[in-house]
């Protein structure tokens, strides 16, 4: 009877749409929060193994700690010296890429620079995130190829 009265006066239809839109907005916010939370956990998918022919997931930037892009740098001892060392290493990476003039295998960069694979991967992930270089998966050779970004 109340619904019939509300419908007769035109209130029921308006309320249904308001409730529907409110629920839709809440559902969209929840979905967005869940998506963003999933992206903020770089190590969550690390246990998943790659299928044959599928590139392995590149190491997440800061995997060893958000403040330490390299395991050999002592950020706590002398942050200024550590930053100089970090920037010098990035410059070395870019110099090798420029000298080669072509994308190179990530393992080749390790050999040229004398770095461990995990250490180089942290530098590359950080530099890729900032747009200095680009890593692509070479399906034929099953390796990551590293090249300077256009315009850098």
DOFI-786654 format. One record per residue: y, x, z of N, C-alpha, C in turn. Coordinates in steps of 0.2 Angstrom, whole numbers. Layout:
BEGIN
+-------+-------+-------+-------+-------+-------+-------+-------+-------+
|    nv |    nu |    nw |   cav |   cau |   caw |    cv |    cu |    cw |
+-------+-------+-------+-------+-------+-------+-------+-------+-------+
|     Y |     X |     Z |     Y |     X |     Z |     Y |     X |     Z |
...
+-------+-------+-------+-------+-------+-------+-------+-------+-------+
This chain:
BEGIN
+-------+-------+-------+-------+-------+-------+-------+-------+-------+
|    nv |    nu |    nw |   cav |   cau |   caw |    cv |    cu |    cw |
+-------+-------+-------+-------+-------+-------+-------+-------+-------+
|    -6 |     4 |     0 |     0 |     0 |     0 |     6 |     4 |     0 |
|     6 |    10 |     4 |    12 |    14 |     4 |    13 |    18 |    -3 |
|     7 |    20 |    -5 |     7 |    23 |   -12 |    10 |    18 |   -17 |
|     8 |    12 |   -17 |    10 |     7 |   -22 |    17 |     6 |   -21 |
|    20 |     5 |   -15 |    27 |     5 |   -14 |    31 |    11 |   -17 |
|    28 |    17 |   -15 |    31 |    23 |   -18 |    31 |    23 |   -25 |
|    26 |    21 |   -28 |    25 |    21 |   -36 |    30 |    16 |   -39 |
|    30 |    11 |   -35 |    35 |     5 |   -38 |    42 |     7 |   -38 |
|    44 |    12 |   -33 |    51 |    14 |   -33 |    52 |    21 |   -37 |
|    46 |    24 |   -39 |    47 |    30 |   -43 |    47 |    36 |   -39 |
|    45 |    36 |   -33 |    44 |    42 |   -29 |    38 |    46 |   -30 |
|    32 |    42 |   -31 |    26 |    46 |   -31 |    25 |    51 |   -37 |
|    28 |    49 |   -43 |    27 |    54 |   -48 |    31 |    60 |   -47 |
|    37 |    60 |   -44 |    41 |    66 |   -43 |    38 |    70 |   -38 |
|    35 |    67 |   -32 |    32 |    71 |   -27 |    26 |    75 |   -30 |
|    22 |    72 |   -34 |    16 |    75 |   -37 |    18 |    81 |   -41 |
|    23 |    81 |   -45 |    25 |    86 |   -49 |    28 |    92 |   -44 |
|    32 |    90 |   -39 |    35 |    95 |   -35 |    29 |    99 |   -31 |
|    24 |    95 |   -29 |    18 |    98 |   -25 |    14 |   103 |   -30 |
|    13 |   100 |   -36 |    10 |   104 |   -41 |    13 |   110 |   -43 |
|    20 |   110 |   -44 |    23 |   116 |   -46 |    23 |   121 |   -40 |
|    24 |   118 |   -34 |    24 |   123 |   -28 |    17 |   126 |   -27 |
|    12 |   123 |   -28 |     5 |   126 |   -28 |     4 |   131 |   -34 |
|     6 |   129 |   -40 |     6 |   134 |   -45 |    10 |   140 |   -44 |
|    16 |   140 |   -41 |    20 |   146 |   -39 |    16 |   150 |   -34 |
|    13 |   147 |   -29 |    10 |   150 |   -24 |     4 |   154 |   -27 |
|     0 |   151 |   -31 |    -6 |   154 |   -34 |    -4 |   160 |   -38 |
|     2 |   159 |   -42 |     4 |   165 |   -46 |     6 |   171 |   -42 |
|    10 |   169 |   -36 |    12 |   175 |   -31 |     6 |   178 |   -28 |
|     1 |   174 |   -26 |    -5 |   177 |   -24 |    -9 |   182 |   -29 |
|    -9 |   179 |   -35 |   -13 |   183 |   -40 |    -9 |   190 |   -42 |
|    -2 |   189 |   -42 |     2 |   195 |   -43 |     1 |   200 |   -37 |
|     1 |   198 |   -31 |     0 |   202 |   -25 |    -7 |   206 |   -26 |
|   -12 |   202 |   -27 |   -19 |   205 |   -28 |   -19 |   210 |   -33 |
|   -16 |   209 |   -39 |   -16 |   214 |   -44 |   -12 |   220 |   -42 |
|    -6 |   219 |   -39 |    -2 |   225 |   -37 |    -6 |   229 |   -31 |
|    -9 |   226 |   -27 |   -13 |   229 |   -22 |   -19 |   233 |   -25 |
|   -22 |   230 |   -30 |   -28 |   234 |   -33 |   -25 |   240 |   -37 |
|   -19 |   240 |   -39 |   -16 |   246 |   -43 |   -14 |   251 |   -38 |
|   -13 |   249 |   -32 |   -10 |   254 |   -27 |   -16 |   258 |   -24 |
|   -22 |   257 |   -25 |   -28 |   261 |   -23 |   -31 |   265 |   -28 |
|   -29 |   271 |   -29 |   -31 |   275 |   -35 |   -39 |   277 |   -34 |
|   -41 |   278 |   -28 |   -48 |   280 |   -27 |   -53 |   275 |   -27 |
|   -51 |   268 |   -27 |   -55 |   263 |   -26 |   -61 |   263 |   -32 |
|   -59 |   264 |   -38 |   -64 |   264 |   -43 |   -67 |   271 |   -45 |
|   -66 |   276 |   -40 |   -68 |   282 |   -41 |   -76 |   283 |   -41 |
|   -79 |   278 |   -38 |   -87 |   279 |   -38 |   -90 |   276 |   -44 |
|   -87 |   273 |   -48 |   -89 |   270 |   -54 |   -91 |   275 |   -59 |
|   -97 |   275 |   -62 |   -98 |   280 |   -67 |   -97 |   278 |   -74 |
|   -95 |   282 |   -78 |   -93 |   280 |   -85 |   -99 |   279 |   -89 |
|   -99 |   274 |   -94 |  -104 |   273 |   -98 |  -104 |   278 |  -104 |
|  -110 |   279 |  -107 |  -110 |   284 |  -113 |  -105 |   282 |  -118 |
|  -101 |   287 |  -120 |   -96 |   286 |  -125 |   -89 |   283 |  -122 |
|   -89 |   282 |  -115 |   -83 |   279 |  -112 |   -80 |   285 |  -108 |
|   -73 |   286 |  -109 |   -70 |   292 |  -105 |   -70 |   291 |   -98 |
|   -72 |   296 |   -94 |   -71 |   296 |   -87 |   -64 |   294 |   -85 |
|   -64 |   291 |   -79 |   -57 |   290 |   -76 |   -53 |   296 |   -75 |
|   -47 |   297 |   -77 |   -44 |   303 |   -75 |   -42 |   303 |   -68 |
|   -42 |   309 |   -65 |   -40 |   309 |   -58 |   -34 |   306 |   -56 |
|   -33 |   303 |   -51 |   -27 |   299 |   -49 |   -22 |   304 |   -46 |
|   -15 |   303 |   -48 |   -10 |   308 |   -46 |   -10 |   308 |   -38 |
|   -10 |   314 |   -35 |    -9 |   314 |   -28 |   -16 |   312 |   -24 |
|   -22 |   313 |   -28 |   -28 |   311 |   -25 |   -30 |   315 |   -19 |
|   -27 |   321 |   -18 |   -28 |   325 |   -12 |   -23 |   324 |    -7 |
|   -18 |   319 |    -8 |   -13 |   318 |    -3 |    -7 |   317 |    -7 |
|    -3 |   312 |    -5 |     3 |   310 |    -9 |     8 |   316 |   -10 |
|     9 |   320 |    -5 |    14 |   325 |    -5 |    11 |   331 |    -8 |
|     5 |   332 |    -9 |     2 |   339 |   -12 |     0 |   338 |   -19 |
|     4 |   340 |   -24 |     1 |   340 |   -30 |    -4 |   345 |   -32 |
|    -4 |   350 |   -28 |    -9 |   355 |   -29 |   -12 |   358 |   -22 |
|   -18 |   359 |   -22 |   -21 |   361 |   -16 |   -19 |   368 |   -14 |
|   -16 |   372 |   -18 |   -14 |   379 |   -16 |    -7 |   380 |   -14 |
|    -3 |   374 |   -14 |     4 |   374 |   -12 |     4 |   373 |    -5 |
|     8 |   376 |    -1 |     9 |   375 |     6 |    16 |   371 |     7 |
|    16 |   365 |     6 |    22 |   361 |     7 |    25 |   361 |    14 |
|    21 |   361 |    19 |    23 |   361 |    26 |    26 |   368 |    28 |
|    24 |   374 |    25 |    26 |   380 |    27 |    33 |   381 |    24 |
|    34 |   381 |    18 |    40 |   383 |    15 |    41 |   378 |     9 |
|    44 |   372 |    10 |    44 |   367 |     4 |    48 |   369 |    -2 |
|    53 |   373 |    -1 |    57 |   376 |    -6 |    53 |   380 |   -11 |
|    49 |   385 |    -8 |    45 |   389 |   -11 |    39 |   386 |   -15 |
|    37 |   381 |   -11 |    31 |   377 |   -14 |    34 |   373 |   -21 |
|    40 |   370 |   -20 |    43 |   367 |   -26 |    44 |   371 |   -32 |
|    46 |   378 |   -30 |    47 |   383 |   -36 |    41 |   384 |   -39 |
|    35 |   385 |   -35 |    29 |   386 |   -38 |    26 |   381 |   -42 |
|    27 |   375 |   -39 |    25 |   369 |   -43 |    29 |   368 |   -50 |
|    35 |   369 |   -50 |    39 |   369 |   -56 |    37 |   374 |   -61 |
|    36 |   380 |   -58 |    34 |   386 |   -62 |    27 |   384 |   -66 |
|    23 |   381 |   -62 |    16 |   379 |   -65 |    17 |   374 |   -70 |
|    21 |   369 |   -69 |    23 |   364 |   -74 |    25 |   367 |   -81 |
|    30 |   372 |   -80 |    33 |   376 |   -85 |    28 |   380 |   -89 |
|    23 |   383 |   -85 |    17 |   386 |   -89 |    13 |   382 |   -93 |
|    12 |   376 |   -90 |     8 |   371 |   -94 |    11 |   369 |  -100 |
|    18 |   367 |  -100 |    22 |   365 |  -106 |    22 |   371 |  -111 |
|    23 |   377 |  -108 |    23 |   383 |  -113 |    17 |   384 |  -117 |
|    11 |   383 |  -114 |     5 |   384 |  -117 |     4 |   378 |  -122 |
|     6 |   372 |  -121 |     6 |   367 |  -126 |    10 |   368 |  -132 |
|    16 |   371 |  -130 |    21 |   372 |  -135 |    19 |   378 |  -140 |
|    16 |   383 |  -136 |    13 |   389 |  -140 |     8 |   387 |  -145 |
|     3 |   383 |  -142 |    -3 |   381 |  -146 |     0 |   376 |  -152 |
|     5 |   372 |  -151 |     8 |   368 |  -156 |     3 |   362 |  -158 |
|    -2 |   361 |  -154 |    -7 |   355 |  -155 |   -10 |   353 |  -148 |
|   -13 |   347 |  -148 |   -16 |   345 |  -142 |   -22 |   350 |  -141 |
|   -23 |   351 |  -134 |   -28 |   356 |  -132 |   -33 |   353 |  -127 |
|   -39 |   355 |  -127 |   -44 |   352 |  -122 |   -41 |   354 |  -115 |
|   -43 |   350 |  -111 |   -41 |   351 |  -104 |   -44 |   357 |  -101 |
|   -50 |   358 |  -103 |   -54 |   364 |  -101 |   -51 |   371 |  -104 |
|   -48 |   370 |  -110 |   -45 |   376 |  -112 |   -38 |   378 |  -108 |
|   -35 |   373 |  -106 |   -29 |   374 |  -102 |   -31 |   377 |   -95 |
|   -37 |   375 |   -93 |   -39 |   378 |   -86 |   -40 |   386 |   -88 |
|   -43 |   387 |   -93 |   -45 |   395 |   -95 |   -38 |   398 |   -96 |
|   -33 |   395 |   -99 |   -27 |   399 |  -101 |   -23 |   400 |   -95 |
|   -23 |   395 |   -90 |   -19 |   396 |   -84 |   -23 |   399 |   -78 |
|   -29 |   399 |   -78 |   -33 |   401 |   -73 |   -33 |   397 |   -67 |
|   -33 |   390 |   -68 |   -33 |   385 |   -63 |   -40 |   381 |   -63 |
|   -42 |   379 |   -57 |   -48 |   375 |   -56 |   -46 |   368 |   -59 |
|   -52 |   365 |   -62 |   -51 |   359 |   -65 |   -47 |   353 |   -61 |
|   -49 |   353 |   -55 |   -46 |   347 |   -51 |   -39 |   349 |   -50 |
|   -37 |   355 |   -49 |   -30 |   357 |   -48 |   -26 |   355 |   -54 |
|   -28 |   357 |   -60 |   -25 |   356 |   -66 |   -24 |   349 |   -67 |
|   -30 |   345 |   -66 |   -30 |   338 |   -67 |   -24 |   334 |   -63 |
|   -23 |   337 |   -57 |   -17 |   334 |   -52 |   -11 |   335 |   -56 |
|    -9 |   341 |   -58 |    -3 |   343 |   -62 |    -2 |   338 |   -68 |
|    -8 |   338 |   -72 |    -7 |   334 |   -78 |    -6 |   327 |   -77 |
|    -9 |   324 |   -72 |    -8 |   317 |   -70 |    -1 |   316 |   -68 |
|     2 |   320 |   -64 |     9 |   319 |   -62 |    13 |   320 |   -68 |
|    12 |   325 |   -72 |    16 |   326 |   -78 |    16 |   320 |   -83 |
|    10 |   317 |   -84 |     9 |   312 |   -88 |    12 |   306 |   -86 |
|    12 |   305 |   -79 |    15 |   299 |   -76 |    23 |   299 |   -77 |
|    26 |   305 |   -77 |    33 |   306 |   -78 |    35 |   307 |   -86 |
|    30 |   306 |   -90 |    31 |   306 |   -98 |    32 |   313 |  -101 |
|    30 |   318 |   -98 |    30 |   325 |  -101 |    25 |   326 |  -106 |
|    19 |   323 |  -104 |    13 |   325 |  -109 |     9 |   318 |  -109 |
|     4 |   319 |  -114 |    -1 |   313 |  -115 |    -8 |   316 |  -115 |
|   -12 |   313 |  -111 |   -19 |   314 |  -112 |   -23 |   309 |  -116 |
|   -27 |   311 |  -120 |   -31 |   306 |  -124 |   -38 |   308 |  -124 |
|   -43 |   303 |  -125 |   -50 |   304 |  -124 |   -52 |   305 |  -132 |
|   -55 |   311 |  -133 |   -58 |   313 |  -139 |   -66 |   311 |  -139 |
|   -67 |   305 |  -142 |   -74 |   302 |  -142 |   -79 |   307 |  -145 |
|   -77 |   311 |  -150 |   -82 |   315 |  -154 |   -84 |   321 |  -149 |
|   -80 |   324 |  -146 |   -81 |   330 |  -142 |   -82 |   328 |  -134 |
|   -81 |   321 |  -132 |   -81 |   319 |  -125 |   -77 |   323 |  -120 |
|   -71 |   324 |  -122 |   -66 |   328 |  -118 |   -59 |   325 |  -118 |
|   -55 |   327 |  -113 |   -48 |   325 |  -113 |   -44 |   330 |  -117 |
|   -40 |   327 |  -122 |   -35 |   332 |  -126 |   -28 |   331 |  -123 |
|   -25 |   336 |  -122 |   -18 |   336 |  -118 |   -13 |   338 |  -124 |
|    -8 |   334 |  -124 |    -3 |   336 |  -129 |     4 |   334 |  -126 |
|     9 |   338 |  -128 |    16 |   336 |  -126 |    18 |   330 |  -129 |
|    22 |   326 |  -125 |    24 |   319 |  -127 |    30 |   321 |  -133 |
|    30 |   316 |  -137 |    35 |   317 |  -143 |    42 |   317 |  -139 |
|    46 |   322 |  -142 |    53 |   322 |  -139 |    54 |   327 |  -133 |
|    48 |   330 |  -131 |    49 |   334 |  -125 |    49 |   341 |  -127 |
+-------+-------+-------+-------+-------+-------+-------+-------+-------+
